[in-house]
Amino acid sequence: MTSIQWAALLHPVAMILFVYPLVGATIRLGILVREKRLGITVQPDLVPIEHADHGRWLTTGAVAAVVVALLWSFAKAELPLAQALPLLAVAAGCLGSVLALGWVRRPGLRAAFALLAWLALLGLGLQPSVWRLSDHPWDPAFWQSHFWAGWLLCGLLLLSTAARPELRSSLAWRRGHMAAGLLMALLLAVQAISGCRDLFQIALHG
């Protein structure tokens, strides 16, 4: 295997070793939070805090893993420095925006940083060197695209992280968060399948 082929493993390894274990822990803590809120079981007061912290780590890890995959696409395409530097700056801004979600308190700033990170992922992913299968929603291949499903997943994760205070105080937000959580679980399963498919394609075609 060449060095660029080895580098292709960074994204799936990060997802398998860090992101997916966090998914299980976050879901389990979320169930405990709901049981505590409804009085079904008695849980420590730290459980809701741990659930929120795990969710923030999950969001940061998932976005970072996607950025790694996108940077790999640029490296594989051997982009000239003049094209690569702006993309690196956008990638750095994306990661910085995600990290900022753990510090800012004002709703407007939280929404702005989450949207900036999500749009940065879109801008990076729309580069010609990124394999997307299709960019047309009416094309069946669009719904099989690893990138587009991953982008939607990251958007839901960013929204959940940005809305952390609202989730504590609003029943409507919590219900929306639960619905988003079910969709995220489905997307994570789909991503595992399409990711294996794409790795197989890379192994076959280089």
Steps between C-alpha positions, in 0.01 A plus 500: 500500500611854425509773763186662358319164523605465863377855563158398367462291816527800735134596463346154556742423783405825676132417458538143626731568794358833620170608347295179507591413862395853596170445319421203724598684817304812402186301421524310828544822699209655310275213606608549862431874477149430375440246777622753757277776361192274499575358843531145370838446667718696738814628326790718617473872427811472281328275244347786292836682502683186388244444225553854370879467524498170311280659235745786457794259472302295248428807287862615512632154417259445212571838341876453543481154340309644203758778462775235497318312222457818296866596542593151385298558182695820435833328565406214268416750227842665553355850498750781441595709803299801379182290510588300810571792734150655487349155557727446800389836637133401462570167671669679789206739526259208505681332788535830684126562469419158646735556793345842560162336563636379832578854614246748366176554692288738293243323278591710196869415529428131550279495192758694298791271587294186432388637163854609411635152571221336299546734202877453516450124466273565202752730336778247546283211387389669179856508366543296179750265667238375752310189393127564545328257256241766409402855593139475382236401760279348231779260405492170700879514527468820706330306781781242495774761531725465804579870493145635494378270777806592704439869444140467622618300801754769591230765467276318748791452741594867478140604559474279808825639641406859428156457661630353826349771729166490317481123542513543877218752514261418213284190455456578130876511450543170687239331282672633190832379638360149549369492142835626373673233709303224330591641159866530603504136611362399160753716318787352702393151393472612137842667522660182627366313196581763237841563656593132463377516141717804422807347663447195281485726194821674604673164545389392154571818308760676716 
